[in-house]
Amino acid sequence: MMRHRILTLVCLGWLYGCSSVTVSPGPTLLSGLKQYDGEMQGSGNSVARWPERQRAGGTLKTIITGTVGASHEFYRLVDLDVKKREYTVTMRETSLRADRLQEMKDELIKMDEDMAALKPIIKSQMANLQISQEGQPIEGIAARGLLNLALDAFSSSQGGNRFNTPSTNVNQYVVTDQGAFATVRSPEGQTYRCTIFGAGDEGAGIKCEPGK
């Protein structure tokens, strides 16, 4: 499976010569981040499931390589998140000495600081990422905004809020993550509904349609 993913992402890098489906690196990375988060949530309650968390981190780094490129900062961000999750599960599920418990809490604070410092660097790297196909300006704006929101939320210690709909500005447009879909509001007040679609194992794309 991992080998197949690597070959798939190589195809993406060759200007999608392996597929006629409209996929691009931006939505593919976004889909990979969402898949990673889902896998981590599913395996996050047991110390014994650490191999699954390690594999999820490895898969995400493969997607990063095939979209952003060899980003040591992005790799480091993923490694820190995996380690942070291991610490959190261990602290919750294991009886630890008081001094060791405090050491781990202090290390978690340092991890959060390091991750916060890495995110602006990664955003600058993503600025050069091909977000959507030519002739799809709204799709590009939606993907750019959603990627920024996903990176902001990545391994956030504040946790999610089911009633919160995070939004960000991309130029003069407002991109809002609604969960299953996103909305983009133009400066003129036009609203677009955008969804990420998968093309099998060949990557992901984004499609936006004007709202009613």
Secondary structure, DSSP 4 states (H G I P E B T S, - for coil): -HHHHHHHHHHHHTTTTT--S---HHHHHHHHHHHHHHHHHHTTT-GGGHHHHHHHHHHHHHHHHHHT-S-HHHHHHHHHHHHHHHHHHHHHHS---HHHHHHHHHHHHHHHHHHHHHHHHHHHHHTTS--S-TT-HHHHHHHHHHHHHHHHHTT-TT---TT---EEEETTEEEEE-SSSEEEE-TTS-EEEEEEEE-TTS-EEEEEEE--
